[in-house]
């Protein structure tokens, strides 16, 4: 069984198909052989999040299966300016293809478009850029994941309860989408018994989430559930609640579901639920190979998700349709 099937990932091609390059024509500079492999430049927005470390690992593992590929990895260290420079450096270095997981949409749109217009295929991974000047976007549906989380929370609380929301980076599309989807799933207009009593931005980082949760605990005598935009955020909130002796009075929900992180937290009883957010690393290499060979690839690939709870964790979670 392939990793994609085992992980419950679903490919959905939408928005039509596109040629590997753009109007100016794709031009690989290397032969794509073991002696002269294609060179791929990979710009990761940061490696401070375990999920992003896993994305790089997935790209590296997938590329290692193909002797005709060489990947150069760069860490933008959470700086859009640095990431912009990295894309420009890749172009100057003569790479054959670029994979980028952007920190933010607006600042990275122009350098991505510039590379694409020069005939370099660009795969945008996880976070979108603006417009359509790129080869392929690969990522999960964050609105859907947020909506499923909100629905699960509403149903689990029986339409009554106080909620803390710990947001990711709200200048990034995943943060915005996980928030808007969450509100859709809660259906606050028809469930007035549900109240968000604290909202803090933790920028995807566990220490920030712990600090925000300490503020939530100090200002709220009753918290029924914490929804964090990622599992490190949910874990940070749990650590803060445990330190205050209040972890048993509330539930914790996160997103990512890495096997060594979120899924383990569910098994340990730290998280009550987590939703899979696949990295897309394997899919990025699959698309890169096709694009470098001059094939036609989808403009957008949407990856599936799964819900993990204590009831289904041992059977691989529940696929969300």
C-alpha positions in Angstrom: 0.0 0.0 0.0 1.4 3.4 -0.9 1.9 6.1 1.7 -0.7 8.2 0.1 -3.4 5.5 0.3 -2.3 4.5 3.8 -2.5 8.2 5.0 -5.9 8.7 3.5 -4.8 11.4 1.0 -7.1 12.1 -1.9 -5.9 13.8 -5.1 -8.5 16.1 -6.6 -7.5 18.0 -9.7 -9.5 21.2 -10.2 -9.4 24.5 -12.1 -8.3 22.6 -15.3 -4.9 21.3 -16.4 -1.9 23.3 -17.3 1.3 22.7 -19.2 4.4 22.2 -17.1 5.8 25.6 -18.0 4.2 28.9 -18.9 3.8 31.1 -21.9 7.5 31.5 -22.4 8.1 27.7 -22.4 9.7 25.4 -19.8 13.4 25.0 -20.3 15.2 22.5 -18.1 18.9 23.3 -17.8 20.0 19.8 -16.9 19.6 16.5 -18.6 17.7 14.8 -15.9 20.0 11.8 -15.7 21.9 10.3 -12.8 25.1 12.0 -14.2 23.4 15.4 -14.7 20.2 15.4 -12.5 17.5 17.9 -12.6 18.0 20.5 -9.9 15.0 21.5 -7.7 15.2 24.5 -5.4 13.0 24.1 -2.2 12.2 27.2 -0.1 10.6 26.4 3.2 9.2 29.4 5.1 10.5 28.1 8.4 11.7 25.0 10.2 10.5 26.1 13.6 7.3 24.0 13.3 7.5 20.1 13.4 5.0 19.9 10.5 7.4 21.9 8.2 10.3 19.8 9.2 8.2 16.8 8.2 7.4 18.4 4.8 11.1 18.8 4.0 11.7 15.2 5.1 8.8 14.0 2.9 10.2 15.9 -0.1 13.7 14.6 0.6 12.5 11.0 0.9 10.4 11.1 -2.3 13.3 12.7 -4.2 15.8 10.1 -3.0 13.8 7.5 -4.9 14.9 9.2 -8.2 18.6 9.4 -9.0 17.8 12.0 -11.7 16.8 14.5 -9.1 18.8 16.8 -6.8 17.0 19.1 -4.3 18.6 22.2 -2.7 16.8 23.0 0.5 16.6 26.5 2.0 15.0 27.7 5.3 13.6 31.3 5.1 13.5 31.4 9.0 10.0 32.9 9.0 11.0 35.9 6.8 9.1 36.7 3.7 12.0 39.0 2.6 14.5 36.1 3.0 12.2 33.8 1.1 11.8 36.2 -1.7 15.6 36.4 -2.0 15.8 32.6 -2.0 13.5 32.4 -5.0 15.5 35.0 -6.8 18.7 33.0 -6.0 17.3 29.8 -7.3 16.5 31.6 -10.6 20.1 33.0 -10.8 21.5 29.6 -10.0 19.8 28.0 -12.9 17.5 25.5 -11.1 15.1 23.5 -13.3 12.1 23.8 -10.9 11.2 25.6 -7.7 9.1 24.3 -4.8 8.0 26.9 -2.4 5.9 26.8 0.8 5.3 30.5 1.3 5.3 32.4 4.6 2.7 34.8 3.3 0.8 35.2 0.0 1.3 38.9 -1.0 5.1 39.2 -0.5 5.9 36.0 -2.4 3.5 36.5 -5.3 5.8 38.7 -7.4 9.0 36.6 -7.2 7.0 33.4 -7.8 5.4 35.0 -10.9 8.8 36.3 -12.1 10.3 32.8 -12.0 7.3 31.2 -13.7 7.4 33.8 -16.5 11.0 32.9 -17.2 9.9 29.4 -17.9 10.8 27.8 -14.6 8.0 25.5 -13.3 7.0 26.5 -9.8 5.1 24.3 -7.4 3.4 26.2 -4.5 3.0 24.0 -1.5 0.6 24.4 1.5 0.1 28.2 1.4 -1.2 29.9 -1.7 0.1 33.0 -3.5 -2.1 35.4 -5.3 -3.1 35.1 -9.0 -2.2 32.2 -11.2 1.4 32.7 -12.2 2.7 29.4 -11.0 2.5 25.8 -12.3 0.6 24.0 -9.6 -0.7 24.5 -6.1 -0.8 21.5 -3.8 -2.4 21.6 -0.4 -5.3 20.6 1.8 -8.6 22.5 2.0 -8.1 24.5 5.2 -11.6 25.9 5.2 -13.0 22.4 5.1 -10.7 21.2 7.9 -11.6 24.2 10.0 -15.3 23.6 9.3 -15.0 19.9 10.2 -13.2 20.9 13.5 -16.0 23.4 14.2 -18.7 20.9 13.5 -17.0 18.2 15.7 -16.6 20.8 18.5 -20.3 21.9 18.3 -21.5 18.4 18.3 -19.2 17.2 21.1 -20.2 20.1 23.3 -23.8 19.6 22.6 -24.2 23.2 21.4 -23.3 24.6 24.8 -19.9 25.7 26.1 -17.0 28.2 26.2 -14.2 28.0 23.7 -10.7 29.3 23.4 -9.3 29.7 19.8 -5.6 29.9 19.3 -4.9 31.1 15.8 -2.0 30.5 13.5 -0.4 33.3 11.5 -3.4 35.3 10.4 -1.5 36.9 7.5 -1.3 33.4 6.0 -4.1 31.7 4.1 -4.2 28.6 6.3 -4.7 30.7 9.4 -7.5 32.7 7.8 -9.1 29.6 6.3 -8.9 27.5 9.5 -10.6 30.4 11.4 -13.3 31.1 8.9 -14.1 27.4 8.4 -14.2 26.9 12.2 -16.8 29.7 12.5 -18.9 28.0 9.8 -18.8 24.7 11.6 -19.8 26.2 15.0 -22.9 27.8 13.5 -23.0 30.4 16.3 -26.1 32.1 14.9 -28.2 29.1 15.6 -26.2 27.9 18.7 -26.1 30.9 21.0 -25.0 28.6 23.8 -21.5 28.3 22.2 -19.2 31.3 23.0 -15.6 32.0 22.0 -14.4 33.6 25.2 -10.8 34.2 24.2 -9.0 34.4 20.9 -5.2 34.7 20.6 -2.7 34.6 17.7 0.2 32.2 18.4 1.7 32.2 14.9 1.9 28.3 14.8 4.4 28.2 17.7 4.0 26.1 20.9 5.7 28.6 23.2 3.4 31.4 21.9 0.4 29.2 22.4 1.3 28.4 25.9 1.7 32.1 26.7 -1.7 32.9 25.1 -3.4 30.1 27.0 -2.0 31.5 30.3 -3.8 34.7 29.5 -7.0 32.8 28.6 -6.8 31.0 31.9 -6.2 34.1 33.9 -9.3 35.8 32.4 -11.8 32.9 32.2 -12.9 30.9 35.2 -14.6 28.3 32.9 -13.2 27.0 29.6 -14.8 23.9 28.1 -12.6 23.5 25.0 -9.5 24.8 23.3 -9.3 24.8 19.5 -5.8 25.5 18.2 -4.9 25.9 14.5 -2.2 23.3 14.8 -1.1 20.5 17.2 1.9 22.3 18.7 -0.6 25.1 19.6 -3.0 22.6 21.2 -0.1 21.0 23.1 1.1 24.4 24.4 -2.4 25.1 25.6 -2.5 21.8 27.4 0.8 22.4 29.1 -0.5 25.8 30.4 -3.7 24.3 31.6 -1.9 21.4 33.3 0.5 23.9 35.0 -2.6 25.7 36.3 -4.2 22.4 37.4 -7.1 22.9 35.0 -6.3 20.5 32.1 -9.0 18.0 33.2 -11.8 20.5 32.9 -11.5 21.1 29.2 -11.0 19.4 25.8 -8.2 20.1 23.3 -8.5 20.0 19.5 -5.7 20.5 17.0 -4.7 20.2 13.4 -1.8 18.4 11.6 -2.0 14.8 13.0 1.6 13.9 12.4 2.2 10.3 13.5 4.9 11.2 15.9 3.1 14.3 17.2 -0.7 14.9 17.1 -1.6 11.2 16.8 0.6 10.4 19.7 -1.1 13.2 21.7 -4.4 11.6 21.1 -3.1 8.2 22.2 -1.8 9.8 25.3 -5.1 11.5 26.1 -3.6 15.0 25.7 -5.7 15.9 22.6 -9.3 14.8 22.2 -9.2 15.2 18.4 -6.8 16.2 15.6 -7.3 16.6 11.9 -4.8 15.4 9.3 -3.0 18.2 7.4 -0.9 16.3 4.8 2.4 17.9 3.9 2.2 17.2 0.1 5.9 16.4 -0.1 5.4 13.1 -2.0 2.9 14.8 -4.3 5.2 17.7 -5.0 7.9 15.4 -6.3 5.4 13.4 -8.4 4.3 16.6 -10.0 7.8 17.9 -10.4 8.8 14.8 -12.4 5.9 15.2 -14.7 6.5 18.9 -15.2 10.2 18.4 -15.8 9.4 15.8 -18.5 7.2 18.4 -20.2 3.9 16.7 -19.2 0.6 18.3 -18.4 -0.2 18.7 -14.7 -3.2 20.0 -12.7 -3.3 23.6 -11.8 -4.5 22.7 -8.3 -4.3 19.5 -6.3 -6.4 19.2 -3.1 -5.3 16.7 -0.5 -7.7 14.9 1.8 -8.0 14.9 5.6 -8.8 12.5 8.4 -10.2 12.8 11.9 -8.3 11.1 14.8 -9.9 10.6 18.2 -9.4 8.0 20.9 -12.2 6.0 19.4 -10.5 5.6 16.0 -6.8 6.3 16.5 -5.9 2.6 16.5 -7.7 2.0 13.2 -6.1 4.8 11.3 -8.6 7.6 11.9 -11.8 8.4 10.0 -11.6 9.8 6.4 -13.5 13.1 5.9 -15.4 13.1 2.6 
